Amino acid sequence: QVQLVESGGGSVQAGGSLRLSCAASGISIRGVCMGWFRQAPGTGREGVGTINSVDRTIYADSVKGRFTISRDNAKNTLYLEMNSLKPEDTAMYYCAAQTFRTYCPTSVQSTTYNYWGQGTQVAVSS
């Protein structure tokens, strides 16, 4: 059974940092396209960024230069390093894995992933 479990969320003041983790079980994340998404109350799910099979990353314009996606294959864990946080970054954050093809979607907004985590809450106060 495949599971993705996010952790590391919390409350932080604007300008602060958080590192989210997404621990995978039941699959190896090595070479797998994975993404981070977020959803604020009353809004749709928004793509934050993706990491492809050769660890190339792309990001939404709203987080470019502030957020970094990485993975540790030995720990089978995906990370989202978030710096210079803003109140508008407040949301539930989800990780996702796409195992049915070797390439990532061309758009970070695409939700064509077959495995999703349950999310971790991030709250940024001004």
C-alpha positions as a Python dict, from the first residue, in 0.01 Angstrom:
ca = {
    (1, 'Q'): (0, 0, 0),
    (2, 'V'): (139, 336, -104),
    (3, 'Q'): (138, 612, 153),
    (4, 'L'): (262, 969, 143),
    (5, 'V'): (275, 1139, 482),
    (6, 'E'): (345, 1510, 509),
    (7, 'S'): (487, 1672, 820),
    (8, 'G'): (660, 1991, 929),
    (9, 'G'): (373, 2234, 903),
    (10, 'G'): (299, 2486, 1172),
    (11, 'S'): (254, 2852, 1253),
    (12, 'V'): (522, 3106, 1168),
    (13, 'Q'): (551, 3481, 1137),
    (14, 'A'): (591, 3649, 802),
    (15, 'G'): (951, 3632, 687),
    (16, 'G'): (1008, 3303, 863),
    (17, 'S'): (1091, 2960, 729),
    (18, 'L'): (956, 2608, 742),
    (19, 'R'): (1064, 2278, 592),
    (20, 'L'): (794, 2033, 498),
    (21, 'S'): (864, 1663, 458),
    (22, 'C'): (677, 1399, 264),
    (23, 'A'): (771, 1048, 371),
    (24, 'A'): (683, 778, 120),
    (25, 'S'): (617, 412, 182),
    (26, 'G'): (513, 140, -58),
    (27, 'I'): (702, 307, -344),
    (28, 'S'): (1051, 432, -408),
    (29, 'I'): (1054, 801, -492),
    (30, 'R'): (1385, 769, -678),
    (31, 'G'): (1332, 896, -1030),
    (32, 'V'): (961, 955, -971),
    (33, 'C'): (790, 1278, -1068),
    (34, 'M'): (663, 1440, -750),
    (35, 'G'): (488, 1762, -674),
    (36, 'W'): (384, 1993, -395),
    (37, 'F'): (44, 2157, -392),
    (38, 'R'): (-142, 2381, -154),
    (39, 'Q'): (-500, 2475, -88),
    (40, 'A'): (-622, 2771, 112),
    (41, 'P'): (-977, 2777, 252),
    (42, 'G'): (-1232, 2859, -15),
    (43, 'T'): (-986, 2819, -302),
    (44, 'G'): (-885, 2547, -543),
    (45, 'R'): (-573, 2338, -518),
    (46, 'E'): (-269, 2531, -642),
    (47, 'G'): (50, 2379, -774),
    (48, 'V'): (362, 2491, -590),
    (49, 'G'): (630, 2302, -780),
    (50, 'T'): (750, 1973, -919),
    (51, 'I'): (1066, 1766, -925),
    (52, 'N'): (1119, 1537, -1222),
    (53, 'S'): (1299, 1208, -1272),
    (54, 'V'): (1640, 1379, -1300),
    (55, 'D'): (1568, 1614, -1010),
    (56, 'R'): (1499, 1916, -1224),
    (57, 'T'): (1257, 2146, -1045),
    (58, 'I'): (1004, 2402, -1161),
    (59, 'Y'): (800, 2636, -945),
    (60, 'A'): (492, 2850, -953),
    (61, 'D'): (570, 3217, -1000),
    (62, 'S'): (421, 3293, -658),
    (63, 'V'): (693, 3093, -479),
    (64, 'K'): (988, 3114, -719),
    (65, 'G'): (1303, 3218, -541),
    (66, 'R'): (1155, 3145, -197),
    (67, 'F'): (1068, 2774, -206),
    (68, 'T'): (1295, 2481, -291),
    (69, 'I'): (1198, 2121, -360),
    (70, 'S'): (1445, 1842, -299),
    (71, 'R'): (1444, 1472, -222),
    (72, 'D'): (1651, 1227, -21),
    (73, 'N'): (1630, 891, -193),
    (74, 'A'): (1796, 711, 96),
    (75, 'K'): (1523, 835, 330),
    (76, 'N'): (1256, 801, 62),
    (77, 'T'): (1146, 1154, 151),
    (78, 'L'): (1053, 1463, -46),
    (79, 'Y'): (1109, 1809, 100),
    (80, 'L'): (977, 2159, 52),
    (81, 'E'): (1198, 2429, 199),
    (82, 'M'): (998, 2749, 239),
    (83, 'N'): (1172, 3079, 312),
    (84, 'S'): (1054, 3440, 332),
    (85, 'L'): (705, 3317, 407),
    (86, 'K'): (411, 3550, 347),
    (87, 'P'): (59, 3544, 491),
    (88, 'E'): (-67, 3443, 146),
    (89, 'D'): (133, 3121, 178),
    (90, 'T'): (-114, 3007, 445),
    (91, 'A'): (-269, 2682, 323),
    (92, 'M'): (-283, 2308, 358),
    (93, 'Y'): (18, 2166, 177),
    (94, 'Y'): (9, 1832, -4),
    (95, 'C'): (267, 1618, -174),
    (96, 'A'): (188, 1393, -468),
    (97, 'A'): (360, 1123, -670),
    (98, 'Q'): (310, 1028, -1031),
    (99, 'T'): (420, 671, -1103),
    (100, 'F'): (238, 589, -1425),
    (101, 'R'): (481, 773, -1654),
    (102, 'T'): (843, 883, -1641),
    (103, 'Y'): (798, 1253, -1713),
    (104, 'C'): (635, 1528, -1512),
    (105, 'P'): (345, 1737, -1635),
    (106, 'T'): (460, 2048, -1818),
    (107, 'S'): (255, 2267, -1586),
    (108, 'V'): (298, 2281, -1209),
    (109, 'Q'): (-80, 2328, -1191),
    (110, 'S'): (-153, 1984, -1339),
    (111, 'T'): (-301, 1746, -1082),
    (112, 'T'): (-241, 1425, -1280),
    (113, 'Y'): (-81, 1241, -990),
    (114, 'N'): (-194, 901, -874),
    (115, 'Y'): (-86, 923, -512),
    (116, 'W'): (-155, 1205, -268),
    (117, 'G'): (-78, 1271, 94),
    (118, 'Q'): (-325, 1395, 354),
    (119, 'G'): (-164, 1735, 393),
    (120, 'T'): (6, 1947, 657),
    (121, 'Q'): (-118, 2289, 762),
    (122, 'V'): (95, 2602, 727),
    (123, 'A'): (-17, 2928, 885),
    (124, 'V'): (177, 3251, 832),
    (125, 'S'): (86, 3552, 1041),
    (126, 'S'): (169, 3912, 958),
}
